[in-house]
Amino acid sequence: MKIIKYPERHDWHEIVERPIVATEKVFSLVLPVIQEVKEQGDKALLRLTEEVDKVKLSSIEVSESEIAQSGNDVPLQLKQAIEMARRNIWKFHLAQMPNTVEVETSPEVFCTQKSIAIEKVGLYVPGGSAPSFSAVLMLAIPAQIAECKEIILCTPPDEQGKIHPAILYAAKISGVKRVFKIGGAQAIAAMAYGTESVPKVYKIFGQGNHLINAAKQLVYLQGTAIDLPSGFSGLEVLADKTAHPEFVAADLLAQCEQCADNQVILLTTDEDIITPVLEQIEMQIEKLPQKEIARKSLENSKIIVVKTIEQAVEFTNLYAPEHLIIATQYYKGVAEGIVNAGSAYLGNYSPISAGYYVSGTNHFLPADSLSKAYSGVNIDSFFRKLTFQHLTRAGLSNIANAAMLMAETEGFAARCNAVKVRIDEEIIKPEIERR
Amino acid sequence: MKIIKYPERHDWHEIVERPIVATEKVFSLVLPVIQEVKEQGDKALLRLTEEVDKVKLSSIEVSESEIAQSGNDVPLQLKQAIEMARRNIWKFHLAQMPNTVEVETSPEVFCTQKSIAIEKVGLYVPGGSAPSFSAVLMLAIPAQIAECKEIILCTPPDEQGKIHPAILYAAKISGVKRVFKIGGAQAIAAMAYGTESVPKVYKIFGQGNHLINAAKQLVYLQGTAIDLPSGFSGLEVLADKTAHPEFVAADLLAQCEQCADNQVILLTTDEDIITPVLEQIEMQIEKLPQKEIARKSLENSKIIVVKTIEQAVEFTNLYAPEHLIIATQYYKGVAEGIVNAGSAYLGNYSPISAGYYVSGTNHFLPADSLSKAYSGVNIDSFFRKLTFQHLTRAGLSNIANAAMLMAETEGFAARCNAVKVRIDEEIIKPEIERR
């Protein structure tokens, strides 16, 4: 890790620069896959699955009974853990449910904003030997709370054509009704355009490798909504002298083991913490199966020392970390100052792993510095807000002159006329029998 | 308008197809502009403004005094109309303000979701002889309510290098502090990357021609958030025998006059309404300055007759109109069934113009059929939802086993360890003095 002590304020912008994710560079790899799926549907999916996942599928869809019985192949303890996660994610996301807003803005001008669930959503989780069942929980549970009508899941099969039972079990208990054995850009294309087997959805959620992310961007450009733009994942630990070096090291490594491109930052007001943290990293990293990945990620990473907690907060808001651990004495006060971050963990006993799995917060968060403009996945991600307005004849009269003058000034005569014909109308018969 | 009577259910999918907006096709035109602004900043802006807007600017920014005095050049009646619009937009968007959500998901596991305004937002409105001051109100007022710290506006100057006073006045009363005389893709690039004069923002709002929309997509791909993807604007009027042909015709034309690519649809259960509506269209269109545009738009447009209101609702949800007028006897019941639409206008006295200007609803809405997945601009568009979690030592103990088992099963040893080091810790000294 690069150590930067007391950088000048004018150097901060350079320090917070991240490596650029050039998703567009793989567009040319992904476009033909999307095109093939669009044109050939299931046939393309079967061919690509054979080519990429090395398995010839008889059916693209997981059978209902396989989903129903998935619990039999998941150890009891893991099922209990998943149930605890499910309950907490459910509670936290349920509390976020949007309300209907009704306002009489002018007399007899009634405006309403209603939240309505997106009808069809598609979830993607990666495959591999380590099953991303937590991603299923994070995406499917809010979709279930929102009551999206169609919730489908795509995930690549193993070489036996199977999906890990923990993924199927997580899907089952989170209201996912249909699971498809498809991975890669082909899965994104299938959900965006639909095939004989896979229904077209309106919004796609989930993350994967750079091909998945590029495919999401490409279908976004053609009208399918996506949860979040992709980027490199990151963590900042903001520590003062009350932080525990052992915990800090463990948290930094927890974000490094996943991907060599991840960046972690230790931002501290306490120079003396650097050595014990680095020692702890060395001790802990040796025990990690993914230590090579973690080491590479640490090469992108930095330790930055600033003078005051106020500076640390300012720096943090400039950096806009995805995950932020606040390991300081007055963590609540520090948290009050944070405006740019995906998710923050307060105090010495709130490890990043709590949020990854069980606490109830969502782990799909804005990567890079995207938290400056984006929220992580939350209940809103599964809703749209529609507006309704109802004006009585009197209500329209109240705003008619203003609307007509504004329309006229903007050069829209027909918009003006749509008001005029109504207020000029002669009331002869009761409204309902008029024609 | 093409008339389609009682189409079979299996033909509906074809009927709701819209022309495709191929924004990508102009990417190659827009990319060099973005690149030039990125590399040369203000110099590029001045050069492009001279080339495109035919004016050599001495300063890119409108002076503070010009904004302050803009009210002098706006007629009193228009100021009063704008004030009514401002007040209603304010009321409706203020009522949408998000709440903080706090849940103790497991004992001593405290999760919070806080809404924090995006710090820097950039608004774009088109120029021309007809000033889009209503767009300024629609975007700046919610930004002001959200308390975004920096709210800037870009709009192209006229050939005298001036901005229409109505735009400046709308900006002034909506909390916009800085206005820049830049149009086109160069304005989008300036706000996305910043120049010597124009501050970089995190999210860009507003619509324009296809170059603007392409530029927004391109900067989105590089990390700047945007309000909504673009598309062709549209309106559906859902009418039964209680609808007024004169009003229906006026509403259809109100959406046709703006752009030849707009599509409008009259969906009705009453065949007898067709002739009087077409007659009214012919009468009214002749008086419109933009009648040529309106006629072209009508060529893309359709009248569809279905048997029942239930079918009409189902068809509407498949079509997902941007604007929807429900001119039926039981409009409230019909509105209950609508799930896919941007904004709905209920009854015979709720013209589309009310929502465009004064009622208080936002007129930046999901075009094409994007309302299936997107909301129109609303107060949320100016916020991000951050999550915070605080676990006590006991709180962590309560979820530790579940988190560790899930992390382990997903193959993340370091995530598991970040919990383990904390619960294995021996408590010798009080926490605060530990180091």
Chai-1 contact restraints between the chains, C-beta under 6 A:
chainA,res_idxA,chainB,res_idxB,connection_type,confidence,min_distance_angstrom,max_distance_angstrom,comment,restraint_id
A,L78,B,L405,contact,1.0,0.0,6.0,A-B,restraint_1
A,L78,B,T409,contact,1.0,0.0,6.0,A-B,restraint_2
A,A81,B,A402,contact,1.0,0.0,6.0,A-B,restraint_3
A,A81,B,L405,contact,1.0,0.0,6.0,A-B,restraint_4
A,A81,B,M406,contact,1.0,0.0,6.0,A-B,restraint_5
A,M84,B,A402,contact,1.0,0.0,6.0,A-B,restraint_6
A,N88,B,T105,contact,1.0,0.0,6.0,A-B,restraint_7
A,N88,B,S106,contact,1.0,0.0,6.0,A-B,restraint_8
A,K91,B,V103,contact,1.0,0.0,6.0,A-B,restraint_9
A,K91,B,T105,contact,1.0,0.0,6.0,A-B,restraint_10
A,F92,B,V103,contact,1.0,0.0,6.0,A-B,restraint_11
A,F92,B,T105,contact,1.0,0.0,6.0,A-B,restraint_12
A,F92,B,C111,contact,1.0,0.0,6.0,A-B,restraint_13
A,A95,B,V101,contact,1.0,0.0,6.0,A-B,restraint_14
A,A95,B,V103,contact,1.0,0.0,6.0,A-B,restraint_15
A,Q96,B,V101,contact,1.0,0.0,6.0,A-B,restraint_16
A,Q96,B,Q113,contact,1.0,0.0,6.0,A-B,restraint_17
A,V101,B,A95,contact,1.0,0.0,6.0,A-B,restraint_18
A,V101,B,Q96,contact,1.0,0.0,6.0,A-B,restraint_19
A,V103,B,K91,contact,1.0,0.0,6.0,A-B,restraint_20
A,V103,B,F92,contact,1.0,0.0,6.0,A-B,restraint_21
A,V103,B,A95,contact,1.0,0.0,6.0,A-B,restraint_22
A,T105,B,N88,contact,1.0,0.0,6.0,A-B,restraint_23
A,T105,B,K91,contact,1.0,0.0,6.0,A-B,restraint_24
A,T105,B,F92,contact,1.0,0.0,6.0,A-B,restraint_25
A,T105,B,G360,contact,1.0,0.0,6.0,A-B,restraint_26
A,S106,B,N88,contact,1.0,0.0,6.0,A-B,restraint_27
A,V109,B,S359,contact,1.0,0.0,6.0,A-B,restraint_28
A,C111,B,F92,contact,1.0,0.0,6.0,A-B,restraint_29
A,C111,B,S359,contact,1.0,0.0,6.0,A-B,restraint_30
A,C111,B,G360,contact,1.0,0.0,6.0,A-B,restraint_31
A,C111,B,T361,contact,1.0,0.0,6.0,A-B,restraint_32
A,Q113,B,Q96,contact,1.0,0.0,6.0,A-B,restraint_33
A,I116,B,V339,contact,1.0,0.0,6.0,A-B,restraint_34
A,I118,B,A373,contact,1.0,0.0,6.0,A-B,restraint_35
A,A130,B,E410,contact,1.0,0.0,6.0,A-B,restraint_36
A,A130,B,G411,contact,1.0,0.0,6.0,A-B,restraint_37
A,Y202,B,K372,contact,1.0,0.0,6.0,A-B,restraint_38
A,Y202,B,A373,contact,1.0,0.0,6.0,A-B,restraint_39
A,K203,B,A373,contact,1.0,0.0,6.0,A-B,restraint_40
A,A225,B,A373,contact,1.0,0.0,6.0,A-B,restraint_41
A,T242,B,I432,contact,1.0,0.0,6.0,A-B,restraint_42
A,E246,B,V421,contact,1.0,0.0,6.0,A-B,restraint_43
A,F247,B,V421,contact,1.0,0.0,6.0,A-B,restraint_44
A,F247,B,R422,contact,1.0,0.0,6.0,A-B,restraint_45
A,A250,B,N417,contact,1.0,0.0,6.0,A-B,restraint_46
A,A250,B,A418,contact,1.0,0.0,6.0,A-B,restraint_47
A,A250,B,V421,contact,1.0,0.0,6.0,A-B,restraint_48
A,D251,B,A418,contact,1.0,0.0,6.0,A-B,restraint_49
A,L253,B,A414,contact,1.0,0.0,6.0,A-B,restraint_50
A,A254,B,A414,contact,1.0,0.0,6.0,A-B,restraint_51
A,A254,B,R415,contact,1.0,0.0,6.0,A-B,restraint_52
A,A254,B,A418,contact,1.0,0.0,6.0,A-B,restraint_53
A,E257,B,A414,contact,1.0,0.0,6.0,A-B,restraint_54
A,L288,B,A413,contact,1.0,0.0,6.0,A-B,restraint_55
A,L288,B,A414,contact,1.0,0.0,6.0,A-B,restraint_56
A,P289,B,A413,contact,1.0,0.0,6.0,A-B,restraint_57
A,A335,B,F388,contact,1.0,0.0,6.0,A-B,restraint_58
A,V339,B,I116,contact,1.0,0.0,6.0,A-B,restraint_59
A,A341,B,L386,contact,1.0,0.0,6.0,A-B,restraint_60
A,S343,B,T387,contact,1.0,0.0,6.0,A-B,restraint_61
A,A344,B,F388,contact,1.0,0.0,6.0,A-B,restraint_62
A,Y345,B,Q389,contact,1.0,0.0,6.0,A-B,restraint_63
A,L346,B,H390,contact,1.0,0.0,6.0,A-B,restraint_64
A,G347,B,H390,contact,1.0,0.0,6.0,A-B,restraint_65
A,Y349,B,L391,contact,1.0,0.0,6.0,A-B,restraint_66
A,Y349,B,R393,contact,1.0,0.0,6.0,A-B,restraint_67
A,Y349,B,L396,contact,1.0,0.0,6.0,A-B,restraint_68
A,Y349,B,R422,contact,1.0,0.0,6.0,A-B,restraint_69
A,S350,B,Q389,contact,1.0,0.0,6.0,A-B,restraint_70
A,S350,B,H390,contact,1.0,0.0,6.0,A-B,restraint_71
A,S350,B,L391,contact,1.0,0.0,6.0,A-B,restraint_72
A,P351,B,A418,contact,1.0,0.0,6.0,A-B,restraint_73
A,P351,B,V419,contact,1.0,0.0,6.0,A-B,restraint_74
A,S353,B,A403,contact,1.0,0.0,6.0,A-B,restraint_75
A,S353,B,A407,contact,1.0,0.0,6.0,A-B,restraint_76
A,S353,B,R415,contact,1.0,0.0,6.0,A-B,restraint_77
A,S353,B,A418,contact,1.0,0.0,6.0,A-B,restraint_78
A,S353,B,V419,contact,1.0,0.0,6.0,A-B,restraint_79
A,A354,B,L391,contact,1.0,0.0,6.0,A-B,restraint_80
A,A354,B,A403,contact,1.0,0.0,6.0,A-B,restraint_81
A,G355,B,Q389,contact,1.0,0.0,6.0,A-B,restraint_82
A,Y356,B,R415,contact,1.0,0.0,6.0,A-B,restraint_83
A,Y357,B,A403,contact,1.0,0.0,6.0,A-B,restraint_84
A,Y357,B,M406,contact,1.0,0.0,6.0,A-B,restraint_85
A,V358,B,I399,contact,1.0,0.0,6.0,A-B,restraint_86
A,V358,B,A402,contact,1.0,0.0,6.0,A-B,restraint_87
A,V358,B,A403,contact,1.0,0.0,6.0,A-B,restraint_88
A,S359,B,V109,contact,1.0,0.0,6.0,A-B,restraint_89
A,S359,B,C111,contact,1.0,0.0,6.0,A-B,restraint_90
A,S359,B,Q389,contact,1.0,0.0,6.0,A-B,restraint_91
A,G360,B,T105,contact,1.0,0.0,6.0,A-B,restraint_92
A,G360,B,C111,contact,1.0,0.0,6.0,A-B,restraint_93
A,T361,B,C111,contact,1.0,0.0,6.0,A-B,restraint_94
A,T361,B,T387,contact,1.0,0.0,6.0,A-B,restraint_95
A,T361,B,Q389,contact,1.0,0.0,6.0,A-B,restraint_96
A,K372,B,Y202,contact,1.0,0.0,6.0,A-B,restraint_97
A,A373,B,I118,contact,1.0,0.0,6.0,A-B,restraint_98
A,A373,B,Y202,contact,1.0,0.0,6.0,A-B,restraint_99
A,A373,B,K203,contact,1.0,0.0,6.0,A-B,restraint_100
A,A373,B,A225,contact,1.0,0.0,6.0,A-B,restraint_101
A,S375,B,R384,contact,1.0,0.0,6.0,A-B,restraint_102
A,S375,B,K385,contact,1.0,0.0,6.0,A-B,restraint_103
A,N378,B,K385,contact,1.0,0.0,6.0,A-B,restraint_104
A,R384,B,S375,contact,1.0,0.0,6.0,A-B,restraint_105
A,K385,B,S375,contact,1.0,0.0,6.0,A-B,restraint_106
A,K385,B,N378,contact,1.0,0.0,6.0,A-B,restraint_107
A,L386,B,A341,contact,1.0,0.0,6.0,A-B,restraint_108
A,T387,B,S343,contact,1.0,0.0,6.0,A-B,restraint_109
A,T387,B,T361,contact,1.0,0.0,6.0,A-B,restraint_110
A,F388,B,A335,contact,1.0,0.0,6.0,A-B,restraint_111
A,F388,B,A344,contact,1.0,0.0,6.0,A-B,restraint_112
A,Q389,B,Y345,contact,1.0,0.0,6.0,A-B,restraint_113
A,Q389,B,S350,contact,1.0,0.0,6.0,A-B,restraint_114
A,Q389,B,G355,contact,1.0,0.0,6.0,A-B,restraint_115
A,Q389,B,S359,contact,1.0,0.0,6.0,A-B,restraint_116
A,Q389,B,T361,contact,1.0,0.0,6.0,A-B,restraint_117
A,H390,B,L346,contact,1.0,0.0,6.0,A-B,restraint_118
A,H390,B,G347,contact,1.0,0.0,6.0,A-B,restraint_119
A,H390,B,S350,contact,1.0,0.0,6.0,A-B,restraint_120
A,L391,B,Y349,contact,1.0,0.0,6.0,A-B,restraint_121
A,L391,B,S350,contact,1.0,0.0,6.0,A-B,restraint_122
A,L391,B,A354,contact,1.0,0.0,6.0,A-B,restraint_123
A,R393,B,Y349,contact,1.0,0.0,6.0,A-B,restraint_124
A,L396,B,Y349,contact,1.0,0.0,6.0,A-B,restraint_125
A,I399,B,V358,contact,1.0,0.0,6.0,A-B,restraint_126
A,A402,B,A81,contact,1.0,0.0,6.0,A-B,restraint_127
A,A402,B,M84,contact,1.0,0.0,6.0,A-B,restraint_128
A,A402,B,V358,contact,1.0,0.0,6.0,A-B,restraint_129
A,A403,B,S353,contact,1.0,0.0,6.0,A-B,restraint_130
A,A403,B,A354,contact,1.0,0.0,6.0,A-B,restraint_131
A,A403,B,Y357,contact,1.0,0.0,6.0,A-B,restraint_132
A,A403,B,V358,contact,1.0,0.0,6.0,A-B,restraint_133
A,L405,B,L78,contact,1.0,0.0,6.0,A-B,restraint_134
A,L405,B,A81,contact,1.0,0.0,6.0,A-B,restraint_135
A,M406,B,A81,contact,1.0,0.0,6.0,A-B,restraint_136
A,M406,B,Y357,contact,1.0,0.0,6.0,A-B,restraint_137
A,A407,B,S353,contact,1.0,0.0,6.0,A-B,restraint_138
A,T409,B,L78,contact,1.0,0.0,6.0,A-B,restraint_139
A,E410,B,A130,contact,1.0,0.0,6.0,A-B,restraint_140
A,G411,B,A130,contact,1.0,0.0,6.0,A-B,restraint_141
A,A413,B,L288,contact,1.0,0.0,6.0,A-B,restraint_142
A,A413,B,P289,contact,1.0,0.0,6.0,A-B,restraint_143
A,A414,B,L253,contact,1.0,0.0,6.0,A-B,restraint_144
A,A414,B,A254,contact,1.0,0.0,6.0,A-B,restraint_145
A,A414,B,E257,contact,1.0,0.0,6.0,A-B,restraint_146
A,A414,B,L288,contact,1.0,0.0,6.0,A-B,restraint_147
A,R415,B,A254,contact,1.0,0.0,6.0,A-B,restraint_148
A,R415,B,S353,contact,1.0,0.0,6.0,A-B,restraint_149
A,R415,B,Y356,contact,1.0,0.0,6.0,A-B,restraint_150
A,N417,B,A250,contact,1.0,0.0,6.0,A-B,restraint_151
A,A418,B,A250,contact,1.0,0.0,6.0,A-B,restraint_152
A,A418,B,D251,contact,1.0,0.0,6.0,A-B,restraint_153
A,A418,B,A254,contact,1.0,0.0,6.0,A-B,restraint_154
A,A418,B,P351,contact,1.0,0.0,6.0,A-B,restraint_155
A,A418,B,S353,contact,1.0,0.0,6.0,A-B,restraint_156
A,V419,B,P351,contact,1.0,0.0,6.0,A-B,restraint_157
A,V419,B,S353,contact,1.0,0.0,6.0,A-B,restraint_158
A,V421,B,E246,contact,1.0,0.0,6.0,A-B,restraint_159
A,V421,B,F247,contact,1.0,0.0,6.0,A-B,restraint_160
A,V421,B,A250,contact,1.0,0.0,6.0,A-B,restraint_161
A,R422,B,F247,contact,1.0,0.0,6.0,A-B,restraint_162
A,R422,B,Y349,contact,1.0,0.0,6.0,A-B,restraint_163
A,I432,B,T242,contact,1.0,0.0,6.0,A-B,restraint_164
